Amino acid sequence: MIRSAVTVSLVPEAKGGPFVFWEGLAHAFEQAESLGFDAVEIFAPGPDAVDRNELKSLVETHGRSVAAVGTGAGAVKHGLTLSSGDAAIREQAVEFVKSMIDFGAEFNAPAIIGSMQGRWGGQTDRTTAMSYLTDSLESLGDYAGTRDVPLIYEPLNRYETNLFNTIAEGVEVVESLSTSNVRLLADLFHMNIEEADVAEAIRVGGKHLAEIHFVDSNRWAAGYGHTNFDPIVAALKDIDFAGVIAVESFPKPDSMSAATKTIEAFRQYFGD
């Protein structure tokens, strides 16, 4: 069964980024219930920034689940990446992701690795940086498995990383790992930049896809740009996708409009 999700950021340093809600967890869960989203995806500064009792209460009160937890604050706020040439930074990055895996697992929610994959450059060549990243995905995938959740890896566009940019590259990465616990997130904004055929890339991702960031060409909510969603939705149906469809878009023209536009599109394409 496909679930819908809306994003909330609790990270001031990411202000202006592609997250729908910014007014705290309570507001996000209230609006998710009001609009009919199934879940909330949380972008937090770290695991200790979220009151577990408050979050458990919000989940129970509003009947919404936690779709996933983002780890990007590790890079945005703390300057940590899994491909850093500095071994100490890589070690801290792994520990940060582990802490986010632990946090998410309390709510049966996977952690997403996007910005924390980093990039190569300086004293670190591309092959070495890629090996650092894949080694981390290997160990973190196994660690997530001990907490009964998958680890989700998101290929990003060329302006955000110079490591892996396409879904095909993501598939090659996860299939090279010994662990079978790493899944992929396909973000339609990144794919609009990197993929020759977004729908075909979805088919290539196939069984490896756990989540879709459902967003238009301009990173606004679906319907505000020029993306043709029909072939993309057809591809998701072709692969029997049964994961999460989440809106990670700019809060434009405002948060409520972005959220409302997305849930309308979700119902149009995937049913209520």
Accessible surface in RSA format (square Angstrom, percent):
REM  Atomic radii and reference values for relative SASA: ProtOr
REM  Chains: A
REM  Algorithm: Lee & Richards
REM  Probe-radius: 1.40
REM  Slices: 20
REM RES _ NUM      All-atoms   Total-Side   Main-Chain    Non-polar    All polar
REM                ABS   REL    ABS   REL    ABS   REL    ABS   REL    ABS   REL
RES MET A   1   184.63  95.6 133.15  88.1  51.49 122.6 111.45  94.8  73.19  97.0
RES ILE A   2    37.42  21.3  27.29  20.3  10.13  24.4  27.29  19.7  10.13  27.5
RES ARG A   3    79.60  33.4  79.60  40.6   0.00   0.0  34.00  46.5  45.60  27.6
RES SER A   4     1.73   1.5   1.73   2.3   0.00   0.0   0.88   1.9   0.85   1.2
RES ALA A   5     0.16   0.1   0.00   0.0   0.16   0.4   0.00   0.0   0.16   0.4
RES VAL A   6     0.00   0.0   0.00   0.0   0.00   0.0   0.00   0.0   0.00   0.0
RES THR A   7     1.78   1.3   1.74   1.8   0.05   0.1   1.78   2.4   0.00   0.0
RES VAL A   8     0.00   0.0   0.00   0.0   0.00   0.0   0.00   0.0   0.00   0.0
RES SER A   9     1.68   1.4   0.00   0.0   1.68   3.9   0.00   0.0   1.68   2.4
RES LEU A  10    41.50  23.1  22.95  16.4  18.55  46.6  31.31  22.0  10.19  27.4
RES VAL A  11     1.05   0.7   0.00   0.0   1.05   2.5   0.27   0.2   0.78   2.1
RES PRO A  12   100.35  73.1  83.21  75.9  17.14  62.3  90.51  74.7   9.84  61.1
RES GLU A  13    90.32  51.9  56.23  42.5  34.09  81.2  43.89  84.9  46.43  37.9
RES ALA A  14    14.68  13.5   5.80   8.9   8.88  20.2  13.17  18.6   1.50   4.0
RES LYS A  15   145.11  70.8 118.88  72.9  26.23  62.5  90.10  81.1  55.01  58.6
RES GLY A  16    55.60  68.6   0.00   N/A  55.60  68.6  38.18 104.8  17.42  39.0
RES GLY A  17    14.53  17.9   0.00   N/A  14.53  17.9  13.78  37.8   0.74   1.7
RES PRO A  18    20.15  14.7  20.15  18.4   0.00   0.0  20.15  16.6   0.00   0.0
RES PHE A  19    17.54   8.8  17.54  10.9   0.00   0.0  17.54  10.6   0.00   0.0
RES VAL A  20     0.00   0.0   0.00   0.0   0.00   0.0   0.00   0.0   0.00   0.0
RES PHE A  21     0.00   0.0   0.00   0.0   0.00   0.0   0.00   0.0   0.00   0.0
RES TRP A  22    36.51  14.7  13.06   6.3  23.45  55.1  11.79   6.3  24.72  40.1
RES GLU A  23   106.19  61.0  75.87  57.4  30.32  72.2  54.85 106.1  51.34  41.9
RES GLY A  24    23.60  29.1   0.00   N/A  23.60  29.1  21.94  60.2   1.65   3.7
RES LEU A  25    11.84   6.6   7.07   5.1   4.77  12.0   7.07   5.0   4.77  12.8
RES ALA A  26    40.17  36.9  39.20  60.5   0.96   2.2  39.20  55.2   0.96   2.5
RES HIS A  27    52.66  28.8  50.15  34.9   2.51   6.4  34.85  35.9  17.81  20.7
RES ALA A  28     0.00   0.0   0.00   0.0   0.00   0.0   0.00   0.0   0.00   0.0
RES PHE A  29     0.00   0.0   0.00   0.0   0.00   0.0   0.00   0.0   0.00   0.0
RES GLU A  30    82.39  47.3  76.96  58.2   5.44  12.9  21.72  42.0  60.67  49.5
RES GLN A  31    36.00  20.1  36.00  26.3   0.00   0.0   0.00   0.0  36.00  27.3
RES ALA A  32     0.00   0.0   0.00   0.0   0.00   0.0   0.00   0.0   0.00   0.0
RES GLU A  33    77.64  44.6  66.03  50.0  11.61  27.6  15.38  29.7  62.26  50.8
RES SER A  34    88.55  74.8  48.65  64.9  39.90  91.9  28.34  60.4  60.20  84.3
RES LEU A  35    27.63  15.4  21.76  15.6   5.87  14.8  24.85  17.5   2.78   7.5
RES GLY A  36    27.57  34.0   0.00   N/A  27.57  34.0  14.84  40.7  12.73  28.5
RES PHE A  37     0.83   0.4   0.83   0.5   0.00   0.0   0.83   0.5   0.00   0.0
RES ASP A  38    47.34  33.2  40.24  40.1   7.10  16.8   9.20  21.7  38.14  38.0
RES ALA A  39     0.00   0.0   0.00   0.0   0.00   0.0   0.00   0.0   0.00   0.0
RES VAL A  40     0.02   0.0   0.02   0.0   0.00   0.0   0.02   0.0   0.00   0.0
RES GLU A  41     8.72   5.0   8.09   6.1   0.64   1.5   3.61   7.0   5.11   4.2
RES ILE A  42     0.16   0.1   0.06   0.0   0.09   0.2   0.16   0.1   0.00   0.0
RES PHE A  43    18.63   9.3  18.47  11.4   0.16   0.4  18.47  11.2   0.16   0.5
RES ALA A  44     0.21   0.2   0.05   0.1   0.16   0.4   0.05   0.1   0.16   0.4
RES PRO A  45    21.55  15.7  20.51  18.7   1.03   3.7  20.76  17.1   0.79   4.9
RES GLY A  46     8.91  11.0   0.00   N/A   8.91  11.0   8.84  24.2   0.07   0.2
RES PRO A  47    18.71  13.6  18.71  17.1   0.00   0.0  18.71  15.5   0.00   0.0
RES ASP A  48   137.95  96.6 107.16 106.7  30.79  72.8  39.73  93.5  98.22  98.0
RES ALA A  49    58.26  53.6  17.67  27.3  40.60  92.4  30.72  43.3  27.54  73.0
RES VAL A  50     6.24   4.1   0.00   0.0   6.24  15.0   1.61   1.4   4.62  12.5
RES ASP A  51    82.21  57.6  67.81  67.5  14.40  34.0  27.83  65.5  54.37  54.2
RES ARG A  52    60.53  25.4  56.91  29.0   3.61   8.6  31.74  43.4  28.79  17.4
RES ASN A  53   116.87  80.6 109.68 106.0   7.19  17.3  28.50  68.6  88.38  85.4
RES GLU A  54    76.57  44.0  67.81  51.3   8.76  20.9  34.46  66.7  42.11  34.4
RES LEU A  55     0.02   0.0   0.02   0.0   0.00   0.0   0.02   0.0   0.00   0.0
RES LYS A  56    91.37  44.6  89.69  55.0   1.68   4.0  45.76  41.2  45.61  48.6
RES SER A  57    57.95  49.0  53.67  71.6   4.28   9.9  27.47  58.5  30.48  42.7
RES LEU A  58    17.82   9.9  17.79  12.7   0.03   0.1  17.82  12.5   0.00   0.0
RES VAL A  59    37.41  24.6  35.77  32.4   1.64   4.0  35.77  31.1   1.64   4.5
RES GLU A  60   140.80  80.8 111.58  84.4  29.22  69.6  47.13  91.2  93.66  76.5
RES THR A  61    95.98  68.3  65.53  66.4  30.45  72.6  55.71  74.8  40.27  60.9
RES HIS A  62    23.88  13.1  21.41  14.9   2.46   6.3  17.27  17.8   6.61   7.7
RES GLY A  63    56.42  69.6   0.00   N/A  56.42  69.6  33.79  92.7  22.63  50.7
RES ARG A  64    48.54  20.4  46.38  23.6   2.16   5.1   2.29   3.1  46.25  28.0
RES SER A  65    40.69  34.4  37.50  50.0   3.19   7.4  36.78  78.3   3.92   5.5
RES VAL A  66     4.29   2.8   0.40   0.4   3.90   9.4   0.40   0.3   3.90  10.6
RES ALA A  67     1.85   1.7   0.00   0.0   1.85   4.2   0.00   0.0   1.85   4.9
RES ALA A  68     0.00   0.0   0.00   0.0   0.00   0.0   0.00   0.0   0.00   0.0
RES VAL A  69     0.50   0.3   0.50   0.4   0.00   0.0   0.50   0.4   0.00   0.0
RES GLY A  70    10.70  13.2   0.00   N/A  10.70  13.2  10.60  29.1   0.10   0.2
RES THR A  71     0.58   0.4   0.00   0.0   0.58   1.4   0.17   0.2   0.41   0.6
RES GLY A  72     6.79   8.4   0.00   N/A   6.79   8.4   4.62  12.7   2.17   4.9
RES ALA A  73     0.02   0.0   0.02   0.0   0.00   0.0   0.02   0.0   0.00   0.0
RES GLY A  74     0.00   0.0   0.00   N/A   0.00   0.0   0.00   0.0   0.00   0.0
RES ALA A  75    24.33  22.4  12.20  18.8  12.13  27.6  12.51  17.6  11.82  31.3
RES VAL A  76    71.54  47.1  41.30  37.4  30.24  72.9  49.03  42.6  22.51  61.1
RES LYS A  77    85.71  41.8  57.24  35.1  28.47  67.8  28.63  25.8  57.08  60.8
RES HIS A  78    84.61  46.2  57.16  39.7  27.44  70.2  42.28  43.6  42.33  49.3
RES GLY A  79    49.92  61.6   0.00   N/A  49.92  61.6  31.25  85.8  18.67  41.8
RES LEU A  80    17.04   9.5  17.04  12.2   0.00   0.0  17.04  12.0   0.00   0.0
RES THR A  81    31.34  22.3  31.34  31.8   0.00   0.0  24.40  32.8   6.94  10.5
RES LEU A  82     0.00   0.0   0.00   0.0   0.00   0.0   0.00   0.0   0.00   0.0
RES SER A  83     0.92   0.8   0.04   0.1   0.88   2.0   0.00   0.0   0.92   1.3
RES SER A  84    19.78  16.7  11.82  15.8   7.97  18.4  12.45  26.5   7.33  10.3
RES GLY A  85    48.28  59.5   0.00   N/A  48.28  59.5  13.97  38.3  34.31  76.8
RES ASP A  86    69.39  48.6  59.84  59.6   9.55  22.6  22.60  53.2  46.79  46.7
RES ALA A  87    63.48  58.4  54.97  84.8   8.51  19.4  55.34  77.9   8.14  21.6
RES ALA A  88    55.96  51.5  49.04  75.7   6.92  15.7  52.85  74.4   3.11   8.2
RES ILE A  89    53.31  30.3  53.31  39.7   0.00   0.0  53.31  38.4   0.00   0.0
RES ARG A  90    45.26  19.0  45.11  23.0   0.15   0.4   8.72  11.9  36.54  22.1
RES GLU A  91   117.23  67.3 110.84  83.9   6.39  15.2  36.64  70.9  80.59  65.8
RES GLN A  92    95.19  53.2  89.74  65.6   5.44  13.0  34.00  72.4  61.19  46.4
RES ALA A  93     0.00   0.0   0.00   0.0   0.00   0.0   0.00   0.0   0.00   0.0
RES VAL A  94    25.62  16.9  25.62  23.2   0.00   0.0  25.62  22.3   0.00   0.0
RES GLU A  95    93.22  53.5  88.29  66.8   4.93  11.7  39.57  76.5  53.65  43.8
RES PHE A  96    24.38  12.2  18.82  11.7   5.56  14.5  23.80  14.4   0.58   1.7
RES VAL A  97     0.00   0.0   0.00   0.0   0.00   0.0   0.00   0.0   0.00   0.0
RES LYS A  98    56.12  27.4  56.12  34.4   0.00   0.0  12.57  11.3  43.55  46.4
RES SER A  99    35.50  30.0  29.99  40.0   5.50  12.7  32.49  69.2   3.01   4.2
RES MET A 100     0.15   0.1   0.15   0.1   0.00   0.0   0.15   0.1   0.00   0.0
RES ILE A 101     0.43   0.2   0.34   0.3   0.09   0.2   0.43   0.3   0.00   0.0
RES ASP A 102    42.15  29.5  41.70  41.5   0.45   1.1  17.36  40.9  24.78  24.7
RES PHE A 103     0.24   0.1   0.24   0.1   0.00   0.0   0.24   0.1   0.00   0.0
RES GLY A 104     0.13   0.2   0.00   N/A   0.13   0.2   0.13   0.4   0.00   0.0
RES ALA A 105    17.65  16.2   1.04   1.6  16.61  37.8   1.04   1.5  16.61  44.0
RES GLU A 106    79.16  45.4  45.46  34.4  33.70  80.2  29.64  57.3  49.53  40.4
RES PHE A 107    27.63  13.8  10.38   6.4  17.25  44.9  18.40  11.2   9.23  26.4
RES ASN A 108   121.28  83.6 104.49 101.0  16.79  40.4  29.17  70.2  92.11  89.0
RES ALA A 109     0.15   0.1   0.00   0.0   0.15   0.3   0.08   0.1   0.08   0.2
RES PRO A 110    16.30  11.9  16.30  14.9   0.00   0.0  16.30  13.5   0.00   0.0
RES ALA A 111     0.16   0.1   0.00   0.0   0.16   0.4   0.00   0.0   0.16   0.4
RES ILE A 112     9.55   5.4   8.79   6.6   0.76   1.8   8.79   6.3   0.76   2.1
RES ILE A 113     0.00   0.0   0.00   0.0   0.00   0.0   0.00   0.0   0.00   0.0
RES GLY A 114     6.88   8.5   0.00   N/A   6.88   8.5   5.15  14.1   1.73   3.9
RES SER A 115    49.09  41.5  36.63  48.9  12.46  28.7  12.11  25.8  36.98  51.8
RES MET A 116     0.00   0.0   0.00   0.0   0.00   0.0   0.00   0.0   0.00   0.0
RES GLN A 117     0.45   0.3   0.45   0.3   0.00   0.0   0.45   1.0   0.00   0.0
RES GLY A 118     8.17  10.1   0.00   N/A   8.17  10.1   7.86  21.6   0.31   0.7
RES ARG A 119   116.63  49.0 102.08  52.0  14.55  34.7  53.00  72.4  63.63  38.6
RES TRP A 120    94.92  38.1  88.33  42.8   6.59  15.5  87.14  46.5   7.78  12.6
RES GLY A 121    34.51  42.6   0.00   N/A  34.51  42.6  23.18  63.6  11.33  25.4
RES GLY A 122    85.30 105.2   0.00   N/A  85.30 105.2  41.69 114.4  43.61  97.7
RES GLN A 123   190.22 106.4 151.02 110.4  39.20  93.3  66.86 142.3 123.36  93.6
RES THR A 124    14.82  10.5  11.76  11.9   3.06   7.3   6.90   9.3   7.92  12.0
RES ASP A 125    82.29  57.6  75.93  75.6   6.36  15.0  37.87  89.1  44.42  44.3
RES ARG A 126    87.23  36.6  85.77  43.7   1.46   3.5  33.52  45.8  53.71  32.6
RES THR A 127   100.73  71.6  98.85 100.2   1.87   4.5  65.76  88.3  34.96  52.9
RES THR A 128    46.07  32.8  43.01  43.6   3.06   7.3  24.25  32.6  21.82  33.0
RES ALA A 129     0.00   0.0   0.00   0.0   0.00   0.0   0.00   0.0   0.00   0.0
RES MET A 130    37.54  19.4  37.37  24.7   0.17   0.4  35.12  29.9   2.42   3.2
RES SER A 131    47.97  40.5  43.23  57.7   4.73  10.9  37.97  80.9  10.00  14.0
RES TYR A 132    55.58  25.9  52.67  30.0   2.91   7.6  26.10  19.6  29.48  36.3
RES LEU A 133     0.00   0.0   0.00   0.0   0.00   0.0   0.00   0.0   0.00   0.0
RES THR A 134    29.12  20.7  28.48  28.9   0.64   1.5  18.32  24.6  10.80  16.3
RES ASP A 135    94.57  66.2  87.48  87.1   7.09  16.8  27.41  64.5  67.16  67.0
RES SER A 136     9.42   8.0   6.88   9.2   2.54   5.9   2.47   5.3   6.96   9.7
RES LEU A 137     0.00   0.0   0.00   0.0   0.00   0.0   0.00   0.0   0.00   0.0
RES GLU A 138    44.82  25.7  44.82  33.9   0.00   0.0  30.38  58.8  14.44  11.8
RES SER A 139    53.35  45.1  44.52  59.4   8.84  20.4  44.65  95.1   8.70  12.2
RES LEU A 140     0.00   0.0   0.00   0.0   0.00   0.0   0.00   0.0   0.00   0.0
RES GLY A 141     0.00   0.0   0.00   N/A   0.00   0.0   0.00   0.0   0.00   0.0
RES ASP A 142    78.71  55.1  71.89  71.6   6.81  16.1  27.95  65.8  50.76  50.6
RES TYR A 143    60.16  28.1  56.30  32.0   3.86  10.1  41.75  31.4  18.40  22.7
RES ALA A 144     0.01   0.0   0.01   0.0   0.00   0.0   0.01   0.0   0.00   0.0
RES GLY A 145    32.44  40.0   0.00   N/A  32.44  40.0  19.34  53.1  13.10  29.3
RES THR A 146   102.85  73.2  69.52  70.5  33.33  79.4  75.46 101.4  27.40  41.4
RES ARG A 147    87.08  36.6  75.98  38.7  11.11  26.4  20.76  28.4  66.32  40.2
RES ASP A 148   126.47  88.6 101.45 101.0  25.02  59.2  37.37  88.0  89.10  88.9
RES VAL A 149     5.47   3.6   2.30   2.1   3.17   7.6   4.53   3.9   0.94   2.5
RES PRO A 150    42.29  30.8  41.75  38.1   0.54   2.0  41.75  34.5   0.54   3.3
RES LEU A 151     0.00   0.0   0.00   0.0   0.00   0.0   0.00   0.0   0.00   0.0
RES ILE A 152     3.83   2.2   3.83   2.9   0.00   0.0   3.83   2.8   0.00   0.0
RES TYR A 153     0.00   0.0   0.00   0.0   0.00   0.0   0.00   0.0   0.00   0.0
RES GLU A 154     9.92   5.7   9.92   7.5   0.00   0.0   0.00   0.0   9.92   8.1
RES PRO A 155     5.06   3.7   1.66   1.5   3.40  12.4   1.66   1.4   3.40  21.1
RES LEU A 156     5.74   3.2   5.74   4.1   0.00   0.0   5.74   4.0   0.00   0.0
RES ASN A 157     2.63   1.8   2.63   2.5   0.00   0.0   0.00   0.0   2.63   2.5
RES ARG A 158   120.14  50.4 111.37  56.8   8.77  20.9  38.81  53.0  81.34  49.3
RES TYR A 159   162.55  75.9 134.26  76.4  28.30  73.6 101.75  76.5  60.80  75.0
RES GLU A 160    68.81  39.5  47.71  36.1  21.10  50.2  30.39  58.8  38.42  31.4
RES THR A 161     0.34   0.2   0.34   0.3   0.00   0.0   0.34   0.5   0.00   0.0
RES ASN A 162    40.89  28.2  34.03  32.9   6.87  16.5  23.08  55.5  17.82  17.2
RES LEU A 163     0.47   0.3   0.00   0.0   0.47   1.2   0.00   0.0   0.47   1.3
RES PHE A 164    21.65  10.8  21.65  13.4   0.00   0.0  21.65  13.1   0.00   0.0
RES ASN A 165    28.27  19.5  23.99  23.2   4.28  10.3   2.60   6.3  25.67  24.8
RES THR A 166    29.87  21.2  29.57  30.0   0.30   0.7  26.47  35.6   3.40   5.1
RES ILE A 167     2.87   1.6   2.75   2.0   0.12   0.3   2.75   2.0   0.12   0.3
RES ALA A 168    54.46  50.1  47.47  73.3   6.99  15.9  48.49  68.3   5.97  15.8
RES GLU A 169    54.75  31.4  53.37  40.4   1.38   3.3  21.09  40.8  33.67  27.5
RES GLY A 170     0.00   0.0   0.00   N/A   0.00   0.0   0.00   0.0   0.00   0.0
RES VAL A 171    17.01  11.2  17.01  15.4   0.00   0.0  17.01  14.8   0.00   0.0
RES GLU A 172   124.81  71.7 117.81  89.1   7.00  16.7  45.30  87.6  79.51  64.9
RES VAL A 173     6.13   4.0   3.88   3.5   2.24   5.4   6.13   5.3   0.00   0.0
RES VAL A 174    10.33   6.8   2.28   2.1   8.05  19.4   2.28   2.0   8.05  21.8
RES GLU A 175   109.93  63.1  76.23  57.7  33.70  80.2  31.69  61.3  78.24  63.9
RES SER A 176    80.89  68.4  40.85  54.5  40.03  92.2  44.86  95.5  36.03  50.5
RES LEU A 177    19.83  11.0   4.65   3.3  15.17  38.1   4.99   3.5  14.83  39.9
RES SER A 178   109.78  92.8  71.36  95.2  38.43  88.5  43.49  92.6  66.29  92.9
RES THR A 179    14.63  10.4   2.97   3.0  11.65  27.8   7.39   9.9   7.24  10.9
RES SER A 180   112.94  95.4  80.58 107.5  32.36  74.6  52.97 112.8  59.97  84.0
RES ASN A 181    35.63  24.6  33.20  32.1   2.44   5.9  13.92  33.5  21.71  21.0
RES VAL A 182     6.75   4.4   0.59   0.5   6.16  14.8   0.59   0.5   6.16  16.7
RES ARG A 183    76.36  32.1  76.36  38.9   0.00   0.0  19.46  26.6  56.91  34.5
RES LEU A 184     0.00   0.0   0.00   0.0   0.00   0.0   0.00   0.0   0.00   0.0
RES LEU A 185     0.21   0.1   0.00   0.0   0.21   0.5   0.00   0.0   0.21   0.6
RES ALA A 186     0.07   0.1   0.00   0.0   0.07   0.2   0.07   0.1   0.00   0.0
RES ASP A 187     1.57   1.1   0.13   0.1   1.44   3.4   0.00   0.0   1.57   1.6
RES LEU A 188     5.41   3.0   1.96   1.4   3.45   8.7   2.01   1.4   3.40   9.2
RES PHE A 189    33.62  16.8  33.61  20.8   0.01   0.0  33.62  20.4   0.00   0.0
RES HIS A 190     3.01   1.6   2.96   2.1   0.05   0.1   2.13   2.2   0.88   1.0
RES MET A 191     6.23   3.2   5.40   3.6   0.83   2.0   6.23   5.3   0.00   0.0
RES ASN A 192    64.54  44.5  44.11  42.6  20.43  49.2   4.65  11.2  59.89  57.9
RES ILE A 193    53.29  30.3  31.35  23.4  21.94  52.9  36.53  26.3  16.76  45.5
RES GLU A 194    32.89  18.9  12.43   9.4  20.46  48.7   0.70   1.4  32.18  26.3
RES GLU A 195    31.32  18.0  15.66  11.8  15.67  37.3   1.39   2.7  29.94  24.4
RES ALA A 196   118.66 109.1  67.35 103.9  51.31 116.7  79.73 112.3  38.94 103.1
RES ASP A 197    79.94  56.0  70.44  70.1   9.50  22.5  26.62  62.7  53.31  53.2
RES VAL A 198    28.93  19.0  24.48  22.2   4.44  10.7  24.48  21.3   4.44  12.0
RES ALA A 199     8.51   7.8   7.18  11.1   1.33   3.0   7.18  10.1   1.33   3.5
RES GLU A 200    85.15  48.9  85.00  64.3   0.14   0.3  36.51  70.6  48.64  39.7
RES ALA A 201     6.94   6.4   2.72   4.2   4.22   9.6   6.27   8.8   0.67   1.8
RES ILE A 202     0.03   0.0   0.00   0.0   0.03   0.1   0.03   0.0   0.00   0.0
RES ARG A 203    91.62  38.5  76.05  38.8  15.56  37.1  33.95  46.4  57.67  35.0
RES VAL A 204    67.56  44.5  48.33  43.8  19.23  46.3  55.72  48.4  11.83  32.1
RES GLY A 205     0.27   0.3   0.00   N/A   0.27   0.3   0.00   0.0   0.27   0.6
RES GLY A 206    14.14  17.4   0.00   N/A  14.14  17.4  11.10  30.5   3.03   6.8
RES LYS A 207   166.59  81.3 138.91  85.2  27.68  65.9  94.35  84.9  72.24  76.9
RES HIS A 208    27.30  14.9  26.78  18.6   0.52   1.3  18.50  19.1   8.80  10.2
RES LEU A 209     6.38   3.6   0.00   0.0   6.38  16.0   0.00   0.0   6.38  17.2
RES ALA A 210    14.86  13.7   8.25  12.7   6.61  15.0  10.44  14.7   4.42  11.7
RES GLU A 211     1.65   0.9   1.65   1.3   0.00   0.0   0.44   0.9   1.21   1.0
RES ILE A 212     0.00   0.0   0.00   0.0   0.00   0.0   0.00   0.0   0.00   0.0
RES HIS A 213     1.43   0.8   1.43   1.0   0.00   0.0   1.43   1.5   0.00   0.0
RES PHE A 214     0.02   0.0   0.02   0.0   0.00   0.0   0.02   0.0   0.00   0.0
RES VAL A 215     0.70   0.5   0.19   0.2   0.51   1.2   0.19   0.2   0.51   1.4
RES ASP A 216     1.42   1.0   0.91   0.9   0.51   1.2   0.51   1.2   0.91   0.9
RES SER A 217    11.16   9.4   2.79   3.7   8.37  19.3   2.23   4.8   8.93  12.5
RES ASN A 218    63.48  43.8  45.78  44.2  17.69  42.6  36.88  88.8  26.60  25.7
RES ARG A 219    25.60  10.8  25.60  13.1   0.00   0.0   1.26   1.7  24.34  14.8
RES TRP A 220    69.82  28.0  69.82  33.8   0.00   0.0  58.10  31.0  11.72  19.0
RES ALA A 221     0.00   0.0   0.00   0.0   0.00   0.0   0.00   0.0   0.00   0.0
RES ALA A 222     2.25   2.1   0.73   1.1   1.52   3.5   0.95   1.3   1.30   3.4
RES GLY A 223    48.84  60.2   0.00   N/A  48.84  60.2  25.11  68.9  23.73  53.1
RES TYR A 224    74.50  34.8  48.97  27.9  25.53  66.4  39.99  30.1  34.51  42.5
RES GLY A 225    32.51  40.1   0.00   N/A  32.51  40.1   9.12  25.0  23.39  52.4
RES HIS A 226   149.75  81.8 122.47  85.1  27.27  69.8  95.67  98.6  54.08  62.9
RES THR A 227    34.43  24.5  14.08  14.3  20.35  48.5  16.21  21.8  18.22  27.6
RES ASN A 228    95.37  65.8  81.35  78.6  14.03  33.8  37.75  90.9  57.63  55.7
RES PHE A 229     9.82   4.9   7.73   4.8   2.10   5.5   7.73   4.7   2.10   6.0
RES ASP A 230    91.17  63.9  84.43  84.0   6.74  15.9  28.44  66.9  62.73  62.6
RES PRO A 231    57.11  41.6  50.77  46.3   6.33  23.0  57.01  47.1   0.10   0.6
RES ILE A 232     7.01   4.0   7.01   5.2   0.00   0.0   7.01   5.1   0.00   0.0
RES VAL A 233     7.24   4.8   7.24   6.6   0.00   0.0   7.24   6.3   0.00   0.0
RES ALA A 234    43.36  39.9  38.60  59.6   4.76  10.8  42.85  60.3   0.51   1.4
RES ALA A 235     0.00   0.0   0.00   0.0   0.00   0.0   0.00   0.0   0.00   0.0
RES LEU A 236     1.60   0.9   0.64   0.5   0.97   2.4   1.01   0.7   0.59   1.6
RES LYS A 237   125.82  61.4 109.47  67.2  16.35  38.9  72.52  65.3  53.30  56.8
RES ASP A 238    92.02  64.5  59.14  58.9  32.87  77.7  21.44  50.5  70.57  70.4
RES ILE A 239    38.49  21.9  13.36   9.9  25.14  60.6  20.90  15.1  17.59  47.7
RES ASP A 240   121.72  85.3 100.68 100.2  21.05  49.8  35.89  84.5  85.83  85.6
RES PHE A 241    16.21   8.1   1.77   1.1  14.44  37.6   6.16   3.7  10.04  28.7
RES ALA A 242    63.83  58.7  39.11  60.4  24.72  56.2  40.58  57.1  23.24  61.6
RES GLY A 243    16.65  20.5   0.00   N/A  16.65  20.5  15.20  41.7   1.46   3.3
RES VAL A 244    10.94   7.2  10.94   9.9   0.00   0.0  10.94   9.5   0.00   0.0
RES ILE A 245     3.77   2.1   1.40   1.0   2.37   5.7   1.40   1.0   2.37   6.4
RES ALA A 246     0.13   0.1   0.00   0.0   0.13   0.3   0.13   0.2   0.00   0.0
RES VAL A 247     0.18   0.1   0.00   0.0   0.18   0.4   0.00   0.0   0.18   0.5
RES GLU A 248    19.93  11.4  19.82  15.0   0.11   0.3   0.44   0.8  19.49  15.9
RES SER A 249     0.00   0.0   0.00   0.0   0.00   0.0   0.00   0.0   0.00   0.0
RES PHE A 250    47.96  24.0  47.96  29.7   0.00   0.0  47.96  29.1   0.00   0.0
RES PRO A 251    33.52  24.4  26.72  24.4   6.80  24.7  26.72  22.1   6.80  42.2
RES LYS A 252    93.33  45.5  93.33  57.3   0.00   0.0  44.90  40.4  48.43  51.6
RES PRO A 253    80.87  58.9  49.48  45.1  31.39 114.1  54.15  44.7  26.72 166.1
RES ASP A 254    66.75  46.8  62.79  62.5   3.96   9.4  37.70  88.7  29.05  29.0
RES SER A 255    18.76  15.9  15.19  20.3   3.57   8.2   8.98  19.1   9.78  13.7
RES MET A 256    77.20  40.0  76.20  50.4   1.00   2.4  75.44  64.1   1.76   2.3
RES SER A 257    34.31  29.0  26.18  34.9   8.14  18.7  10.58  22.5  23.74  33.3
RES ALA A 258     0.00   0.0   0.00   0.0   0.00   0.0   0.00   0.0   0.00   0.0
RES ALA A 259     0.00   0.0   0.00   0.0   0.00   0.0   0.00   0.0   0.00   0.0
RES THR A 260    45.45  32.3  45.45  46.1   0.00   0.0  37.85  50.8   7.60  11.5
RES LYS A 261    70.39  34.3  68.18  41.8   2.20   5.2  17.09  15.4  53.30  56.8
RES THR A 262     3.72   2.6   3.72   3.8   0.00   0.0   3.72   5.0   0.00   0.0
RES ILE A 263     4.48   2.5   4.48   3.3   0.00   0.0   4.48   3.2   0.00   0.0
RES GLU A 264    96.48  55.4  88.20  66.7   8.28  19.7  38.05  73.6  58.44  47.7
RES ALA A 265    10.16   9.3   7.92  12.2   2.25   5.1   9.78  13.8   0.39   1.0
RES PHE A 266    13.53   6.8  13.53   8.4   0.00   0.0  13.53   8.2   0.00   0.0
RES ARG A 267    91.20  38.3  80.28  40.9  10.92  26.0  32.26  44.1  58.94  35.7
RES GLN A 268   132.59  74.1  95.07  69.5  37.52  89.3  42.35  90.1  90.24  68.4
RES TYR A 269    39.51  18.4  32.78  18.6   6.74  17.5  14.75  11.1  24.77  30.5
RES PHE A 270    38.43  19.2   2.85   1.8  35.58  92.6  10.20   6.2  28.23  80.8
RES GLY A 271    36.74  45.3   0.00   N/A  36.74  45.3  32.19  88.3   4.55  10.2
RES ASP A 272   155.80 109.1  93.14  92.7  62.66 148.2  49.10 115.6 106.70 106.4
END  Absolute sums over single chains surface
CHAIN  1 A    10843.6       8277.0       2566.6       5553.8       5289.8
END  Absolute sums over all chains
TOTAL         10843.6       8277.0       2566.6       5553.8       5289.8
